[in-house]
Amino acid sequence: APLDSSAPRGGEKHLVAPGDTITTDTGYMRGHGTYVEDDKLIASVAGVVERVNKLVCVRALKARYNGEIGDIVVGRITEVQQKRWKVETNSRLDSVLLLSSINLPGGELRRKSAEDELAMRDYLQEGDLISAEVQSIFSDGAVSLHTRSLKYGKLAQGVLVQVSPSLVKRQKTHFHDLPCGASVILGNNGFIWIYPTPEQKDDEAGGYTANLEPVPLSDREVISRLRNCIVALVTHKMMLFDTSILYCYEASLPHQIKDILKPEVTEEIVLEARQRLLDLEG
């Protein structure tokens, strides 16, 4: 069977299971997640068929996060070590944030001294959530992070949703202030942070003072609705990006927040969002 018939246009994905024949056309090159047997290209993992020109690969649906330099991630500090923090980023190995890879309060770049090392737990301690960028990748595949820009740093109040990294669409920016009044950070590692849109950017703190003011009910409702919409999209294996989340949010407005996760409501909302995305592409 030619690959074209099984790789539809638009938002639909072609899903395969291990052992499924992807194509019998010998003109294709074997990518990740595939192998060749009897002139057939066969899937070795369950996931989505992707092709770039003649290269065919299968992106696993339930995979750990594999870091790429420049990725935006949301992670949780698991350990404070000497001159470094360990960070859980949904990867195979713990990620690392070096003391030399952060801005200190005040935003200044300076050499980190012994006093800074002793004060590490004042900046970030176990359980804290951070947003960061992948700076480099060690030879064993572990990811090294940095927070050397004022848009990165400690996350204060909001809601974390953990999804499969394969469902987060790669975009130019992964920080979005949505028109509904909340913001999202779509971590490439599948950790999504939803929080009240800050009224003004606080550059003085260098990203290490957490605003712990009570969040008004109206903001909490928007955040809860967004969270349930993201869970609804994930249930139907829809790609997550600012537009798909916003369309799903708008489709959910006639329903109460707690009803969004009822299967019949989820399906209705996601179908409406999917149709709007297809209209947009069309």
N, C-alpha and C positions, 0 to 999 in steps of 0.2 A: 504494500500500500504506500502511495506517496505520502510524504510527511505533511504536505499542505492540507490535505483533507482532514488531518487529525489535529491541526494547530489552528483553531478558528481565530478570526480577527476579533478585535474588541476586547472586552474585559474578561471573557471566559478563559479558563485555563484548561490545558489538557493534562489530566492527572493519570499517572501510571503507577502500577504496583511492581515489585521486584519480579522479574521473569517476563514481564509484558514486552512484546515486540513493539519497538518504537517505529521502525521503518525497515523495509526490505531493499530500499534504494541504496546501492553500494557507493554512491557518490558522496555520502556524508562522512564527516570525521567524528571520531569517538571522543566525547568530552567526559567530564566528571559524571559519575553515577550511571555509566553505561559500559557494556562490553559487547564484543562481536562474537557471534556463533552461527555457523552455517550461513554466512553472508547476511545475517540479520543483525540489526542493532537492537540490543535488549537492555532494559532498565535493570540496574542492580540495587536501586533504592526506590522507596515510595516517594513520589513528589511530582513536581511540575516540569513538563518538557519545555526547555528553552532552546532557541536556536539563534545563532549569530552567523549569517551567511551559510557556510556548509558545516559549521561546528554545532553538534547537538549535545546538550548535557541535561541532566535531570537534577533539579534543585530539591534537596530533601525537605519535606514539610516539617519534620520533627528533628531539627538539627540544633546542635549547640552553635553559639555565635563564633564565627571565625573573623577575627579582627582584620581590618584593612586600614592602612595609614590614612588619617584624615576623617575617619568615621566619628560621628558624635555618639557618645554612649551615656547612659544613666547607670550608675553603679552604687553599691552599698559597701561602706568601709567594714571589713571583717576583722582587721588586726592593725595595731600600730606597732611598727617595727623600727629598727634603727635606720633613721634617715629615709624611711619609706612607709607607705601605707599599703596594705593588701586590700583589693577591691573585688567584690563579687560582681561579675558582668555577664553572667549566663554563658561564660566560655568554658572550655574543657579545663583550663587552668585558671587560678586566680590572676587577676590583672594587678599591675603595680603602679602606684603613684609615688614618684620620688619627691623628697622634700625640695630638691633643686628644680622640680618641674611645676611649682605653684607660685602664684603671686602672694606675697604676705599682705595682711591688712594694710590699707593705704595704697595698695596697688603697686608699690615700688618694686623694681627689680634690683636685688642686691644679693651678694653672696650670703648664703645661709650660715649662721654662726652656731656655736655650741648651745647658746641660749635658745635659739630657734628650735634646735633639736629637742631640748628639754620641754619646750612649750608645744610640741606637736599635737598633743591631745587637746590643747586649747582651740586649735584650728579645726581639727577633724578627729572624731573619736568613733569607736565601734558603733555601728548602727546608723551613722549619718549617711544620708544620700547625697551624691554629687552628680553634676553633669561635667563631662570632660571630653577631650578629643584624643584619639589614638595617635600617639607620637611616633612610636616605633614598635616593631614586633621582635621579640627575642628568638634565638635559634630554635628553642623548643616550642615555639608557637604562642607563648604567653605574651600578653599585650602590655605595653608601657604607655601610661596616660599622661596628659598634661592639662593644667587648668590655667594656662598663662594668658588668658584673655578675660576681660571683665564679664563676658557673657557666661563663662563657666564658673563653677564653684559649688558651695553648699546649697542644697535645696531646703526650703523652709517648710511651708505648709502646702499640702496638696494630696493627691491620690496617685499611687503607683499601680499600673496595670502591667502584668507580665504576659507577653504573647510570644509566638514563634518568630525569631528574627527574619524568617523567610517571608513574613507578611508585611514587613515594613519597607515601603517603597523608597529607593534611593532618590534623594532630591538635592537641589542646590543648598537649601537650608532645612534643618530639622527642628528649628524653633519657630513656632507659629502663634501669633496673637490672633485668636479666632474672633470674628465679629459678634459671637454670642456672649462675649464678656469673660472668657477664660483663655488661658494659654496652654499649649502642649509642647513637650519636648519628645519627639519621636526618636528614641534611641535606636541606632542601627542594631543594637544587641537585643532588641525586643522588649526593653524596659521603657514604658511610656509614662511620662510624668504630666499630670494635669493639675494646674494651679491657678489661683486668681491672677488676672493680668495686673502686674504692678503699676501703680499710678505714676511713679517717676522712677527712673533708673538711679540706683544708689551706687555711684562709682567710688565713693570714699572707702568702702569697706573691703574692696578687692574680692568681693564674693564670699566673705566668711562671717557676715553677721546675719543671723536668721531673724526674719520678721515673724514674731510670734503673736501679733495682734489677733484677736478673734476674727474669724472670717464670717462676714454677714450671711444670713440664711440664703438670700437670693443667689450669692456666689456659690454657696455649697450645693444649691439645687442644680445650677448650671453644670458644675463639676460632676455631680452624681449622674446627671443625664448623659454627659459626654462619656463618662466611664461605661455606662450601660450600653451606649451606642457602639463603643469600641469593642466591647465583649460580643455584641450582636454581629458586627462585621467579621470578627474572628471566627465565630461559630459557623459562618457561611464561607470561610476561607477567602474573604475579600481583602485586597491589598489596602493597607492603611497609609493614607497621606492626607494633607489638610483638606482637600476637596471631598474625598470620600467620607471623611469624618463629619464635615460640615453638612453634606447632603443627608447623611444618616440622621444627624441631629435635627435638621429641619423636618425630615419625614416623621420624627418621633414626637414632635410637639403636640399633636392631638392626643397623645397617650400620656398617662401618668408615668412617672419615672420608674416605679416598681413594676409596671406592666410591660416595660420594654423587653424584659427577658423571658416573657411567656412565648413559647415557640411560635405560636401563630402570629403574634404581634412582631416578633423579631423578623420573621420571614417577610411579612408585609412591608416593614420599614426598609429592610435590606434590598428587597426587590425594587422599591421606589428609588432608592439611592442608586442602585445599579443602572436602572433605566436612565436616570438623569446623567450619569457618567457616560453611558453609551451615546445619548443624544449630544453630549458635549464633544465626544470624539467624532461623531458622525457629522 
